[in-house]
Amino acid sequence: MTDRSLVFIYNPTSGKGSYADTIRRLLPAGLHYEWHETTAAGDAERFAKTASKDVNTIVIAIGGDGTVHEVINGLMAVPSESRAQLGIIPVGSGNDFAFAAGLPVSIEKAIERLLVGSSSVVDVGSIQDGKGRLRYWCNTVGFGLNARIALRASRSKWLTGVAKYVVATLITILTDKITFEAALNIDNRRLHERITLISLGNGPREGGAFLMTPGADIHDGRFDLLLVKPLSRFSTLMLLPGVPKGKHVRSRAVHLQRCSRLEIRSAESLTVHMDGEIFSTSADRVTSVAIQLHSSALRVIS
């Protein structure tokens, strides 16, 4: 694998410290590669798009789910016949897509996989709002309560990792509006529901610890759609202890199915997260989105 073109994209703000020196020290002597460090949002996407010139290139995201999300958007902007492969060294606080891909959490083993591992094809999702804005995502998309939790967590300045999601979850359930009404089109099946949250999983885990869609598989050509019907604040809180192990799916209020396309329309502005990144807030006045599965769209070194 070392005769292939390697492009490292490093987010120095990911995780709990600087990993650049450690990673460079662990790379084999004589290995030729490019190294790019991000300084602002959008840098990783731009670097990945520029680097993706052929299928023998491996673009390596060094960071967390936010870095992987940007890199995937850069890769998906390139035609499939020229699209580079994705590598990951997971040094973020959540690393949920790396978990879905079965990647090791240690830097040493992640580098070993990059150098001697094989690639597998994975599914990718896209989301487009009613204004035509299009983004790609790899792990989860959420609407309603879980999106507002992600929004609050993204604004946290004093907590990191799983802790910030736990605190954001508790505050959001206790203080925010926890239901919304929407018209859904799920693979051409139409329904109108009042909903606590919708989570669309390509992978099983989000927030670093929460198995929101525990059966989701990034290789199977389907999303796992989890819909939670209206619940009281107390009942919502009672669901929480089961989420890290996926036991919340046993609740009568929780409905699971698989799909490849989802459209949502609402009279209310939709708060939406994708891979933990915020796609829209109530201020954006997004009232409709369409989500599409792109089966086997990307090769990941695993």
C-alpha positions in Angstrom: 0.0 0.0 0.0 2.9 2.4 0.6 3.4 2.8 -3.2 0.1 4.6 -3.3 -0.4 8.3 -2.9 -1.1 9.2 0.7 -2.6 12.6 1.7 -3.0 13.3 5.4 -5.5 16.0 6.5 -4.9 16.9 10.1 -7.3 18.8 12.4 -5.1 20.1 15.3 -8.2 21.0 17.3 -9.6 17.4 17.5 -9.5 15.4 20.6 -7.6 16.4 23.7 -4.2 17.3 22.4 -1.8 17.6 19.5 -1.1 14.3 17.7 1.0 15.6 14.7 4.4 14.7 16.1 3.3 11.3 17.3 1.7 10.3 14.0 4.7 11.5 11.9 7.1 9.6 14.2 5.1 6.4 13.7 5.1 6.6 9.9 7.7 4.4 8.2 11.0 6.1 7.3 11.1 6.9 3.6 7.3 7.0 3.2 6.3 9.7 0.8 3.1 11.6 1.6 1.4 15.0 1.7 0.5 16.7 5.0 -2.2 19.4 5.3 -3.3 21.0 8.5 -6.7 22.7 8.8 -7.0 26.2 10.3 -10.7 26.9 9.6 -14.0 25.2 8.8 -14.1 24.0 5.2 -10.3 23.4 4.9 -10.5 19.6 5.2 -13.2 19.5 2.5 -11.2 21.7 0.2 -8.0 19.7 0.7 -9.8 16.4 0.1 -11.4 17.6 -3.1 -8.1 18.9 -4.5 -6.2 15.7 -3.5 -8.8 13.3 -4.9 -7.4 12.8 -8.4 -7.5 9.0 -8.8 -8.7 5.9 -7.1 -5.2 4.9 -6.0 -5.0 8.0 -3.7 -5.8 7.6 -0.1 -7.0 10.7 1.7 -6.6 10.3 5.4 -8.7 12.2 7.9 -6.8 12.8 11.2 -9.5 14.0 13.6 -13.0 13.3 14.8 -16.3 12.9 13.1 -16.3 16.6 12.0 -13.1 16.1 10.1 -14.3 12.9 8.5 -17.5 14.6 7.5 -15.7 17.4 5.8 -13.3 15.0 4.0 -16.2 12.9 2.7 -17.9 16.0 1.3 -14.6 16.8 -0.5 -14.4 13.2 -1.9 -18.0 13.0 -2.9 -17.6 16.2 -4.9 -15.3 14.3 -7.3 -16.7 11.9 -9.9 -16.6 8.2 -8.8 -14.1 7.2 -11.4 -11.6 9.7 -9.9 -12.7 9.5 -6.2 -9.9 8.7 -3.8 -10.2 6.2 -1.0 -10.7 7.3 2.6 -8.4 6.6 5.5 -9.0 7.6 9.1 -6.8 8.1 12.2 -9.6 8.7 14.8 -8.3 11.2 17.4 -11.6 13.0 18.0 -13.9 12.9 21.0 -16.6 10.7 19.4 -15.1 8.8 16.4 -18.5 7.3 15.6 -17.9 6.7 11.9 -14.6 5.0 12.7 -16.5 2.8 15.1 -19.0 1.9 12.4 -16.1 1.0 10.0 -14.5 -1.2 12.7 -11.3 0.8 12.9 -9.0 0.6 15.9 -8.9 3.5 18.4 -5.1 3.5 19.0 -3.0 5.7 16.7 -0.4 2.9 16.2 -3.0 0.3 15.0 -4.8 2.9 12.9 -1.6 3.7 11.0 -0.9 -0.1 10.6 -4.3 -0.5 9.0 -3.6 2.4 6.6 -0.4 0.7 5.5 -1.4 -2.9 5.3 -5.2 -3.0 5.4 -7.6 -3.5 2.6 -10.5 -1.3 1.5 -14.2 -1.9 1.7 -17.1 -0.1 0.1 -19.5 1.9 2.3 -22.7 3.7 1.8 -23.0 7.5 2.0 -26.1 9.7 2.5 -26.9 13.1 1.0 -29.3 15.7 2.4 -30.8 18.5 0.4 -33.1 21.3 1.6 -35.9 23.0 -0.2 -33.5 25.8 -1.2 -31.2 23.3 -3.1 -28.4 23.2 -0.6 -26.8 19.8 -0.7 -24.4 18.1 1.7 -23.1 14.5 2.2 -23.0 12.6 5.4 -21.6 9.3 6.5 -23.0 8.3 10.0 -26.2 9.8 11.2 -28.8 12.5 10.5 -31.2 13.7 13.2 -34.3 15.8 13.4 -36.1 17.2 16.4 -34.9 16.5 19.9 -31.6 14.9 19.0 -30.7 17.7 16.5 -31.3 20.3 19.2 -29.1 18.2 21.6 -26.4 18.3 18.9 -26.8 22.0 18.5 -26.5 22.6 22.2 -23.5 20.3 22.5 -21.8 22.1 19.6 -22.0 25.4 21.5 -20.5 23.9 24.7 -17.3 25.6 25.6 -16.5 23.9 28.9 -17.2 20.2 28.3 -15.8 17.8 25.7 -16.6 14.2 24.5 -19.5 12.2 25.8 -19.9 14.5 28.8 -21.0 17.4 26.7 -23.7 15.3 25.0 -25.0 13.9 28.3 -25.3 17.5 29.8 -26.8 18.8 26.5 -29.3 16.0 26.5 -30.5 16.6 30.0 -30.8 20.4 29.5 -32.6 20.0 26.2 -35.2 17.5 27.5 -35.9 19.6 30.5 -36.1 23.0 28.8 -36.8 22.8 25.1 -39.9 21.9 23.1 -39.6 18.2 22.6 -42.0 17.4 19.7 -42.7 18.7 16.2 -45.2 17.8 13.5 -44.2 16.7 10.0 -45.3 15.0 6.8 -43.0 12.1 6.0 -42.3 10.2 2.7 -40.4 7.1 3.5 -39.6 5.2 0.3 -42.9 6.5 -1.2 -44.9 5.6 1.9 -46.5 8.8 3.2 -47.6 9.6 6.7 -48.2 12.6 9.0 -46.9 12.4 12.5 -46.2 14.3 15.7 -42.7 13.3 16.6 -40.2 13.6 19.4 -37.2 12.8 17.2 -36.1 11.1 14.0 -32.7 9.5 13.7 -31.5 8.1 10.4 -28.5 5.9 10.9 -26.0 4.7 8.3 -23.9 3.7 11.3 -25.1 2.6 14.7 -23.7 5.1 17.1 -23.7 8.8 17.7 -22.4 11.2 20.4 -19.5 8.8 21.1 -21.6 6.5 23.2 -25.2 6.3 22.1 -26.4 3.4 20.0 -29.3 5.3 18.5 -29.8 2.9 15.6 -28.0 -0.2 16.9 -28.6 -2.4 13.9 -27.3 0.1 11.3 -24.6 -1.1 9.0 -22.6 1.2 6.6 -22.3 -1.6 4.1 -25.8 -2.9 3.7 -27.4 -0.5 1.2 -30.0 0.8 3.7 -30.5 3.4 6.4 -32.0 2.5 9.7 -34.8 4.9 10.4 -35.7 5.4 14.1 -38.8 7.4 14.9 -39.9 8.3 18.5 -43.5 9.2 19.0 -44.5 12.0 21.4 -43.4 11.4 25.0 -43.6 13.4 28.2 -40.3 14.9 29.5 -40.3 12.2 32.2 -40.8 9.3 29.8 -38.1 10.7 27.5 -35.7 10.9 30.4 -36.6 7.3 31.3 -35.5 6.2 27.8 -32.0 7.6 28.2 -30.3 4.9 30.3 -31.0 2.3 27.6 -29.6 4.3 24.7 -25.9 3.5 25.2 -26.7 -0.2 24.7 -29.5 0.2 22.2 -32.2 -1.0 24.6 -34.4 2.1 23.9 -35.7 0.3 20.8 -37.8 -1.9 23.0 -40.1 1.0 23.9 -43.6 1.1 22.3 -42.9 4.7 21.4 -39.9 3.8 19.3 -40.4 2.6 15.7 -37.6 1.2 13.5 -37.6 0.5 9.8 -35.1 0.5 6.9 -35.2 2.8 3.9 -33.1 4.4 1.2 -35.0 7.7 0.9 -36.7 10.0 3.3 -38.5 13.3 2.7 -39.6 15.5 5.6 -41.9 18.6 5.4 -43.0 20.7 8.3 -44.7 24.0 9.0 -42.1 24.6 11.6 -38.4 25.3 10.8 -36.4 22.1 11.1 -33.4 21.8 13.3 -31.2 19.2 11.6 -27.8 17.7 12.4 -25.6 15.5 10.2 -22.7 13.6 11.7 -23.0 15.9 14.7 -22.5 19.0 12.5 -25.4 21.4 12.3 -27.2 21.5 8.9 -29.9 23.9 9.9 -31.4 25.7 12.9 -34.8 27.4 13.4 -33.1 30.6 12.2 -32.4 29.1 8.8 -36.2 28.5 8.1 -35.6 25.2 6.5 -39.0 23.4 6.3 -38.3 20.6 3.9 -35.4 18.2 3.3 -34.8 15.1 1.1 -32.3 12.4 2.2 -31.0 9.9 -0.3 -28.8 6.8 0.1 -25.8 6.4 -2.2 -25.0 2.7 -2.0 -21.3 1.7 -2.1 -20.3 5.2 -2.9 -16.9 5.3 -1.1 -14.0 3.0 -0.4 -12.6 3.1 3.1 -9.4 1.5 4.3 -10.3 -0.8 7.1 
